[in-house]
Amino acid sequence: MRGVHRHTDVIPNQVFVGCPWRVTLPKYQKAIGKLKTKYPIRFTIVGWDDGHDAEDLLGKIKARIDSSSYALFDGTGGNPNVSLEYGYAEAKDIPRVIYLSTHKASQRNGGESPIISDLASKSRKNYKLGSDLKRLLEEFCQDHVFTKRFDVAFPSSRTEERKKRRDLALKLIHVFTEKDTTLLRPQISHRLRGTKHRKKELAANELDALITNAIKRLTKAGLLRRRKNGFALACAPSWRMR
């Protein structure tokens, strides 16, 4: 793919988020926390879910963008760091989108300009309230190719057993992190131990059967792949969403 390092594996459900930390970040944290229980997409914000120091922050941001299937940038307040990150993603031809808060308070608290001049000519999606942002992110999740494949493997259903299988498969996808890209079957079971459905903890034998079913279906759908030392999300440059 043009503009993409050939040796960089793309984490298929990972979406990089670059946003101002003042005022705007809490809105994303709140929305992302809710969406995680409904969709297999993992939004990643450097510095929120992992430690860093100033010296290697830019390197971590670049690496996270490189490994993401998509990049989302919030231009509210004309933040120069967001503009820099957007420019890097654009140079690497990473699929990307710009969000912008039109709420006057957000613009006033974030900076003098509603959006930095480097991004002013780019197409963007506007939101006013936190609920509007959540709606935009939910629409994004629904349209992501990883979600679409997941929905084929685990379609929404009213039957209790199918709901249980889908919920478990979602939790299984989310046990994989940037640091733990490959997990052994016992590690997956350990991380899912104590999983509840309808506020009731699943029995060990039922949980084991659900995990086995989820691995089988996710592998068949091309979302998981077997490795010599365990299982991993199916990562490849072709996963980039267009």
Residue pairs with C-beta under 8 A, 6 or more apart in sequence:
1 93
1 237
1 238
1 240
2 93
3 91
3 92
3 93
3 94
4 66
4 92
4 93
4 94
4 237
4 240
5 66
5 92
6 237
8 66
8 67
8 237
9 67
9 235
9 236
9 237
10 67
10 68
10 69
10 235
10 236
10 237
10 238
10 239
10 240
11 42
11 67
11 68
11 69
11 178
11 181
11 233
11 235
12 69
12 145
12 146
12 223
12 233
12 234
12 235
12 236
12 239
13 40
13 41
13 42
13 69
13 144
13 146
13 173
13 233
14 42
14 44
14 64
14 67
14 68
14 69
14 178
15 41
15 42
15 43
15 44
15 68
15 69
15 70
15 71
15 72
15 140
15 144
16 44
16 64
16 65
16 68
16 70
16 71
16 72
16 89
16 94
17 28
17 32
17 43
17 44
17 45
17 71
17 72
17 73
17 74
18 45
18 61
18 71
18 72
18 73
18 74
18 81
18 82
18 85
18 86
19 25
19 28
19 45
19 73
19 74
19 76
19 79
19 82
20 74
20 76
20 77
20 79
20 81
20 82
20 110
21 47
22 77
22 109
22 110
23 76
23 77
23 105
23 106
23 109
23 110
24 74
24 76
24 77
24 101
24 106
24 110
25 45
25 48
27 130
27 133
28 43
28 45
28 74
28 133
28 137
29 45
29 48
30 130
30 134
31 130
31 133
31 134
31 137
32 43
32 137
34 134
35 41
35 43
35 134
35 137
35 138
35 141
36 42
36 174
37 170
38 138
38 141
38 170
39 138
39 141
39 142
39 144
39 147
39 170
40 146
40 147
40 150
40 169
40 170
40 173
40 174
40 223
41 140
41 141
41 144
41 146
41 147
42 174
43 72
43 137
44 64
44 68
44 178
46 52
46 57
46 60
46 61
46 64
47 57
50 60
50 178
50 179
52 60
61 85
61 88
62 88
64 178
65 71
65 85
65 88
65 89
65 92
65 94
66 92
66 94
67 178
68 94
69 95
69 144
69 145
69 146
69 239
69 240
69 241
70 94
70 95
70 96
70 97
70 144
70 240
70 241
71 85
71 86
71 89
71 94
71 95
71 96
71 97
72 96
72 97
72 99
72 140
73 82
73 85
73 86
73 89
73 96
73 97
73 98
73 99
73 119
74 82
74 98
74 99
74 100
74 101
75 82
75 83
75 86
75 98
75 99
75 100
75 115
75 116
75 119
75 124
76 99
76 100
76 101
76 106
76 107
76 110
76 114
76 115
77 106
77 107
77 109
77 110
77 111
77 113
77 114
78 110
78 111
78 112
78 113
78 114
78 115
78 116
78 117
79 110
79 111
79 116
80 116
82 116
82 119
83 116
83 118
83 119
86 96
86 98
86 118
86 119
86 122
87 118
89 96
90 96
94 240
95 240
95 241
95 242
97 124
97 125
97 140
98 119
98 122
98 123
98 124
98 125
99 124
99 125
99 126
99 127
99 133
99 136
100 114
100 115
100 124
100 125
100 126
100 127
101 107
101 110
101 126
101 127
101 128
101 133
102 114
102 126
102 127
102 128
103 128
103 129
107 114
115 124
125 136
127 133
127 135
127 136
141 147
144 241
145 239
145 241
146 223
146 239
146 241
149 221
149 222
149 223
150 169
150 170
150 173
150 218
150 221
150 223
152 221
153 169
153 217
153 218
153 220
153 221
153 223
154 162
154 165
154 166
154 169
154 170
154 217
155 162
155 166
156 166
157 163
157 166
163 197
164 197
164 210
165 210
165 213
165 214
167 197
168 192
168 195
168 197
168 207
168 210
168 211
168 214
169 214
169 217
169 218
171 192
171 195
172 188
172 192
172 211
172 214
172 215
172 218
173 218
173 223
173 233
175 183
175 188
175 191
175 192
176 183
176 232
176 233
180 187
181 232
181 233
181 235
182 227
182 229
182 230
182 231
182 232
183 191
183 230
183 231
183 232
184 229
184 230
184 231
185 211
185 215
185 230
185 231
187 230
188 211
188 215
188 231
189 207
189 208
189 211
192 207
192 211
193 207
194 201
195 201
195 202
195 207
196 202
202 210
215 224
215 231
218 224
219 225
219 226
219 231
222 234
223 233
223 234
224 231
224 232
224 233
224 234
225 231
225 232
225 233
225 234
